[in-house]
Amino acid sequence: MLEGAKVLSFTHYMQGPSAAQVLADLGAEVVKVESVKGAYERSWSGCNTYPGGVSMFFLLANRNQTAISVNLKSAEGKQIIYDLVKEYDVVIENFRAGVMDKLGLGYEELKKINPRIIYCSCSGYGSSGPYVNKPGQDLLIQGMSGLAALTGASEEIPSPVGTPVVDQHGAILAALGIIASLYDRERTGKGHKIEASLLSAALDLQQEALGYYMNGGRFTERPHTGLSTRLHSSPYGIYRTQNGHITLGMTPVEKLKEIFTPRCMDGYTAEDQMNRRIEFDRIVSEEMKKRTTEEWMELFESLGIWYAPVNEYDAVLEDEQVKYNRNILTMHHPEAGDVRVVGHANKYDGKNIGIRKLPPKLGESTCEILRRYGYSDETLKEYKEKGIVNWEN
């Protein structure tokens, strides 16, 4: 779908590599540009997960790409990038704001070499402004953007989402901006600079909640019942059952009266589900404890009430719809062995996108790519000895 598009990816951690991986999955030729020591994610992994000694963090977001290893602080290394930029369509980077400019690789400099370049900067807060020098990390952004304050019980601390949802949403928005810019360039012939920040991504995730709040919506305090948000009517949340938990969506009060203890909801109306939602939800929470999860699921299914189990990952991986959608891919890695990863989310014409290339070894395509631009084997050998380029033997 993006075959023919050529991307230089100066990315690390999660947001940048995930955005580059979306483009690579869709067929773009993505070259990961790393330092001679390698990207940070090669040497770190959450949960100390290193199958076969390989960082799982690196394996998560670098498939379908090639890699070169270049010392960007050297004059020769900069010239290598200048040579490549002449023929590449996209640059994506997520260094701290200003780093690429100091390296001589910012948008204004590269635009002189290739006026059609599409340049995407991913950052915590944007490329300028009062927070430009603050550290930008998913967890920090969840806190300061208001996202964490939406969830968690009132007597407990606010609860951030337990996966880097802002990083990954920011990655999708960055990839979207790049694809839109590629389309526009075909129409106008002009390149673009895209700024994709985690802060903006976090606010984008809260369009509904912020929209209500800014326009007179009455929020509750963070509930201590099963109600999972500060803005929806009851029931809408995760409720304790006799033997576990269950997710229950918005359900008309009249239907609840049919399945709960007789008369426990006498006097409550549909309006009370919003206007007296905490009080209403206390009753829902107590009633839900009176049956097992399995009993509730069977009853809800028979009545057409919206519900879902609360699955741990072992159940998710065995879920029949997850298997049917083929959301999980297995890559056969020469060092890590068989590694399971989450695949590209969309299907196209009924087909899933697979793994064309394994996540690359450090600098595995340095020689192949630079030879195309006139660098001789003697020059490459000299550059490696001087620490200008690198590759794993």
C-alpha positions, 0 to 999 in steps of 0.5 A: 500500500505504501510500496515505493515510499522511503523512510529514514527513522531516527527513533527510539523507545515506543512512540517513534518506533511504533509509528515507523512500524505502522509505515513499514507494515503498510509496505514503506521501505523503512530504514532505522538509523541508529548510533554505532552503539545501537538504539536504547531499546536494544539493551532494555526490556520491560519485565526483564524479557530477553528471549535468547538474550534479545530485548523483547522491547526491541522486537515489539516495534521494529519489524519489516525494517532494515537498519544502518548504524551511523555516528551522527555527530561526525561530519562523515556521518552527517554527509551519509544522511545528506546523501540519503535524504536526497532520495528519501521521502520521509524522515521521522524522529523522536529525539528531544526537541532541538537535538536534530537541529543541533546535529544539522539534521533538522527540517530546515536543513534537510529541506534545503537538500530535498524540498519535498521531504516530509519531516515528522517530529515526535515529542512529549509536548511539541517542538516549542513552548513552555514545556519543550525541555521537560521529559516526555513519557507516557506515564507522565503525560497520563498524569498531567493531561488529566487522563489518570484522574478519570479513573480509580476509586475515590479513596485510592490514588488516581489510576493510569492505564496499565499500558503505554496507550498515549505512546501508541496513540501518538504513534498512530497519529504520527503515522496518519500525519505522514500518510496524509502528507504523502498524499498531499505531496502527490497533489501539490508537490510540497513537503511538510513538517509534522509535529506529533506530541504525546500531550496532544495525543493524550488530549485526543484520547479524551475528546468525549470527557473533555468535551463534556467538561468544557461545556457544562457536564457535571462530573462526579468525584472518582467513584468507589463503586463499580462505575468506571468513569466520572461522566457516564450514567450507571451502570457502566463499569467493572463490578465484583461478582460472587467469584470474580468480576464482570464488565457491564454496559449502560442498561435501562433501569427497567431491565435492571429491575427485572433481574435484581432483588425485587423492590431494591430499585423502587422509585428510581427512574432513568433520569436517576441513572445519571442524576443520582448515579453514585447512589444508583451504582451502589445498589448495582454494585451490591446486587452484582455480588449475589451471583457468580460471573458465569451466572451473570453472563448467561443471564445477560446473554439471554436478555441482550444486556451488554457485558464482557468478561474481565480477562487476564492475558491467558484468557485473551490469548485463548479468546476465539475472536482474537484467534479468528482475527489473527491478532497475534503473530509469531516470528521465527527469530534466529536468536530469540526463537519463536516470539509472539507479538501483536500484529498490525491491527487492520485487515485489508481486503480480508487479509492480515499484514504479516512479517516480511522482515525480522527486526534488524540486527545492528547496522545489518544493511549499512553496507548494502544501502551505502554502496548504492550511494557510491561508498566503496567497501574500502571506505566503509571498512575505514569508517567502521574502524573510525567509529563512523558506521557500524554493523554486526558481523 
